[in-house]
Amino acid sequence: MVDDALKIADNAEPTPGAVAKARLQVGSRQWFAERAAADLFGARINATVALSVNDLMLAALQAPPPPRPTDATPTLTDSGDASDETASRLSLTPLRLND
């Protein structure tokens, strides 16, 4: 197939129509070769990724730990004042997650 494409390109007459036809024929053979034998004729994609997380890791290790969440909600304490109806009606219990 490669030999055919080379012959077509080498033997094309120097007229605009013949050159356009030869270009189409060579392009078609090239497309087919890329699909049929991608390891030999396919486009090679070389992707190189360099990633360094050393600075981010060091900053994370040096940072103070975040505050820990509390296990319970604040409770409302009764001040002993009978006139405070809101405090006597509310009774908050600790909220526990994932019991």
C-alpha positions as CSV (number, residue, x, y, z in Angstrom):
1,M,0.0,0.0,0.0
2,V,2.8,2.4,0.8
3,D,4.5,1.5,-2.5
4,D,1.3,2.2,-4.3
5,A,1.1,5.7,-2.7
6,L,4.7,6.4,-3.6
7,K,4.2,5.3,-7.2
8,I,1.1,7.5,-7.5
9,A,2.9,10.5,-6.1
10,D,6.0,10.0,-8.2
11,N,4.2,9.4,-11.5
12,A,1.7,12.2,-11.2
13,E,1.7,14.5,-14.3
14,P,2.4,18.2,-13.5
15,T,-1.1,19.4,-14.4
16,P,-3.4,20.7,-11.8
17,G,-6.0,18.0,-12.4
18,A,-3.5,15.2,-12.2
19,V,-1.9,16.5,-9.1
20,A,-5.3,16.9,-7.4
21,K,-6.2,13.3,-8.3
22,A,-2.9,12.0,-7.1
23,R,-3.2,13.9,-3.9
24,L,-6.6,12.4,-3.3
25,Q,-5.4,8.9,-4.1
26,V,-2.4,9.2,-1.8
27,G,-4.5,10.7,1.0
28,S,-7.0,7.8,0.7
29,R,-4.3,5.2,1.0
30,Q,-2.7,7.1,3.9
31,W,-6.0,7.2,5.7
32,F,-6.6,3.5,5.2
33,A,-3.1,2.6,6.3
34,E,-3.5,4.6,9.5
35,R,-6.7,2.7,10.3
36,A,-5.5,-0.7,9.2
37,A,-2.1,-0.6,10.8
38,A,-2.2,2.1,13.4
39,D,0.9,0.8,15.2
40,L,3.0,1.4,12.0
41,F,1.3,4.3,10.3
42,G,-0.9,5.9,12.9
43,A,-0.4,9.3,14.4
44,R,1.7,8.9,17.5
45,I,0.5,10.8,20.5
46,N,3.1,11.3,23.2
47,A,1.6,12.8,26.3
48,T,3.9,13.6,29.1
49,V,2.6,14.9,32.4
50,A,4.8,16.1,35.1
51,L,3.1,16.7,38.4
52,S,4.7,17.6,41.7
53,V,2.6,17.8,44.8
54,N,5.5,18.2,47.2
55,D,4.8,21.9,48.0
56,L,1.1,21.2,48.4
57,M,1.8,18.2,50.7
58,L,4.3,20.2,52.7
59,A,1.9,23.1,53.2
60,A,-0.9,20.7,54.2
61,L,1.4,19.0,56.8
62,Q,2.6,22.3,58.2
63,A,-0.9,23.9,58.5
64,P,-2.7,23.6,61.9
65,P,-5.4,21.0,62.0
66,P,-8.9,22.3,61.3
67,P,-11.3,22.7,64.3
68,R,-13.1,19.5,65.1
69,P,-16.9,19.5,65.1
70,T,-18.7,19.2,68.4
71,D,-20.6,16.0,69.1
72,A,-23.7,17.8,70.5
73,T,-25.7,20.9,70.1
74,P,-25.6,23.4,72.9
75,T,-28.1,22.8,75.6
76,L,-30.3,25.4,77.1
77,T,-29.9,25.7,80.8
78,D,-32.6,26.8,83.1
79,S,-31.7,29.9,85.0
80,G,-34.2,29.2,87.7
81,D,-36.3,32.2,86.8
82,A,-39.9,31.2,86.6
83,S,-40.8,34.3,84.5
84,D,-38.7,33.1,81.6
85,E,-41.3,31.0,79.8
86,T,-39.1,30.4,76.8
87,A,-36.3,28.7,78.8
88,S,-38.8,26.5,80.7
89,R,-40.6,25.3,77.5
90,L,-37.5,24.4,75.5
91,S,-35.6,21.3,76.2
92,L,-32.7,20.6,73.9
93,T,-31.0,17.3,73.8
94,P,-27.6,16.5,72.3
95,L,-27.7,15.7,68.6
96,R,-25.7,12.6,67.8
97,L,-24.9,11.6,64.2
98,N,-24.1,8.1,62.9
99,D,-25.3,6.2,65.9
